[in-house]
Amino acid sequence: MEPGSDSFTLTTRWSTAADAEGLAVVHAGAWRYAYAGVIPEPGLTRMIGRRGPGWWRRLHDGRARALVAVFGGDIVGYALFGRCRSGPGGEIQELYVRPECHGNGFGSRLFAAARAELDSRGAVPLTVWCLAGNLVGLDFYRALGGRETGRAREHVAGAVLEKLRFTWT
Ligand SMILES: CC(C)(COP(=O)(O)OP(=O)(O)OC[C@H]1O[C@@H](n2cnc3c(N)ncnc32)[C@H](O)[C@@H]1OP(=O)(O)O)[C@@H](O)C(=O)NCCC(=O)NCCS
């Protein structure tokens, strides 16, 4: 297949249980990339281990689904989103791109697709929480126009970590 054909265009679609392996690969790679040195070991490895293909199959059993980004036939990223857990509107809970695919606009495309879906449900404003130690994540959400509207602390793997809230209205 030549570059430029459909297979080499980024597309987004809803996930199914058959995507469990691909989703677990994206999650593991992106978590290591974002949280090594932020979430202490061995907690980070344990948390990644819990989110293997079985976790993703169970998610689909519960009829939840992710928005996946597909490029060249592979899942290169995903977003999980829904109602905001800490206020009105919607929330993107997870948005991850495979590290080897960073810097190609895939994260922005996924964000825009997730936001459009939440907008269509009337789930406004949009909230995203990002760990303060995830500097790339902070730059990404700032670049996409997120306003910093709060801070909180969260217990993660035995550590107390600061996180920032971004809002889009
Ligand atoms: C954050 C993440 C989703 C960005 O995905 P991506 O596909 O690389 O992002 P894009 O190529 O769409 O970049 C969009 C903008 O974000 C900013 N950005 C992205 N990566 C950046 C980096 N490493 N350093 C600084 N700014 C960055 C830039 O402004 C970029 O625009 P530009 O390319 O025109 O300069 C990806 O790095 C990732 O999965 N990280 C690990 C998980 C994570 O942090 N998720 C978000 C927090 S929950």
The ligand as an SDF file (V2000), in Angstrom:
LIG
                    3D

 48 50  0  0  0  0  0  0  0  0999 V2000
    0.3760   14.2710   24.8420 C   0  0  0  0  0  0  0  0  0  0  0  0
    0.2630   13.4110   23.5800 C   0  0  0  0  0  0  0  0  0  0  0  0
   -1.1200   12.7910   23.5150 C   0  0  0  0  0  0  0  0  0  0  0  0
    0.4750   14.3190   22.3590 C   0  0  0  0  0  0  0  0  0  0  0  0
    0.2800   13.5290   21.1810 O   0  0  0  0  0  0  0  0  0  0  0  0
    0.9880   13.9370   19.7750 P   0  0  0  0  0  0  0  0  0  0  0  0
    0.3300   13.1580   18.7160 O   0  0  0  0  0  0  0  0  0  0  0  0
    2.4530   13.8280   19.8980 O   0  0  0  0  0  0  0  0  0  0  0  0
    0.5810   15.4820   19.7200 O   0  0  0  0  0  0  0  0  0  0  0  0
    0.4730   16.4300   18.4360 P   0  0  0  0  0  0  0  0  0  0  0  0
    1.4950   16.0000   17.4240 O   0  0  0  0  0  0  0  0  0  0  0  0
   -0.9390   16.4920   17.9900 O   0  0  0  0  0  0  0  0  0  0  0  0
    0.9190   17.8360   19.0590 O   0  0  0  0  0  0  0  0  0  0  0  0
    0.0160   18.9170   19.2520 C   0  0  0  0  0  0  0  0  0  0  0  0
    0.7350   20.0580   19.9570 C   0  0  0  0  0  0  0  0  0  0  0  0
    1.0260   19.6860   21.3120 O   0  0  0  0  0  0  0  0  0  0  0  0
    2.3150   20.2510   21.7070 C   0  0  0  0  0  0  0  0  0  0  0  0
    3.2450   19.1450   21.9720 N   0  0  0  0  0  0  0  0  0  0  0  0
    3.0860   17.8520   21.6350 C   0  0  0  0  0  0  0  0  0  0  0  0
    4.1600   17.1370   22.0460 N   0  0  0  0  0  0  0  0  0  0  0  0
    4.9950   18.0030   22.6300 C   0  0  0  0  0  0  0  0  0  0  0  0
    6.2840   17.8860   23.2500 C   0  0  0  0  0  0  0  0  0  0  0  0
    6.9160   16.7040   23.3340 N   0  0  0  0  0  0  0  0  0  0  0  0
    6.8610   18.9980   23.7720 N   0  0  0  0  0  0  0  0  0  0  0  0
    6.2290   20.1800   23.6970 C   0  0  0  0  0  0  0  0  0  0  0  0
    5.0230   20.3760   23.1030 N   0  0  0  0  0  0  0  0  0  0  0  0
    4.4130   19.2930   22.5970 C   0  0  0  0  0  0  0  0  0  0  0  0
    2.8060   21.0550   20.5080 C   0  0  0  0  0  0  0  0  0  0  0  0
    2.3810   22.4050   20.6630 O   0  0  0  0  0  0  0  0  0  0  0  0
    2.0870   20.4020   19.3450 C   0  0  0  0  0  0  0  0  0  0  0  0
    1.8880   21.2570   18.2630 O   0  0  0  0  0  0  0  0  0  0  0  0
    3.0550   21.4120   17.1370 P   0  0  0  0  0  0  0  0  0  0  0  0
    3.4200   20.0190   16.7150 O   0  0  0  0  0  0  0  0  0  0  0  0
    2.3940   22.2170   16.0700 O   0  0  0  0  0  0  0  0  0  0  0  0
    4.1870   22.0950   17.8220 O   0  0  0  0  0  0  0  0  0  0  0  0
    1.3660   12.3300   23.5270 C   0  0  0  0  0  0  0  0  0  0  0  0
    2.6180   12.9390   23.7670 O   0  0  0  0  0  0  0  0  0  0  0  0
    1.1770   11.2490   24.5590 C   0  0  0  0  0  0  0  0  0  0  0  0
    0.4530   10.2780   24.3390 O   0  0  0  0  0  0  0  0  0  0  0  0
    1.8510   11.4180   25.7010 N   0  0  0  0  0  0  0  0  0  0  0  0
    1.7770   10.4330   26.7610 C   0  0  0  0  0  0  0  0  0  0  0  0
    0.4360   10.4480   27.4330 C   0  0  0  0  0  0  0  0  0  0  0  0
   -0.0660   11.8250   27.8220 C   0  0  0  0  0  0  0  0  0  0  0  0
    0.6960   12.6500   28.2880 O   0  0  0  0  0  0  0  0  0  0  0  0
   -1.3590   12.0410   27.5810 N   0  0  0  0  0  0  0  0  0  0  0  0
   -1.9880   13.2940   27.9130 C   0  0  0  0  0  0  0  0  0  0  0  0
   -2.1520   13.4870   29.3860 C   0  0  0  0  0  0  0  0  0  0  0  0
   -3.4220   12.4740   30.0280 S   0  0  0  0  0  0  0  0  0  0  0  0
  1  2  1  0
  2  3  1  0
  2  4  1  0
  2 36  1  0
  4  5  1  0
  5  6  1  0
  6  7  2  0
  6  8  1  0
  6  9  1  0
  9 10  1  0
 10 11  2  0
 10 12  1  0
 10 13  1  0
 13 14  1  0
 14 15  1  0
 15 16  1  0
 15 30  1  0
 16 17  1  0
 17 18  1  0
 17 28  1  0
 18 19  1  0
 18 27  1  0
 19 20  2  0
 20 21  1  0
 21 22  1  0
 21 27  2  0
 22 23  1  0
 22 24  2  0
 24 25  1  0
 25 26  2  0
 26 27  1  0
 28 29  1  0
 28 30  1  0
 30 31  1  0
 31 32  1  0
 32 33  2  0
 32 34  1  0
 32 35  1  0
 36 37  1  0
 36 38  1  0
 38 39  2  0
 38 40  1  0
 40 41  1  0
 41 42  1  0
 42 43  1  0
 43 44  2  0
 43 45  1  0
 45 46  1  0
 46 47  1  0
 47 48  1  0
M  END
$$$$
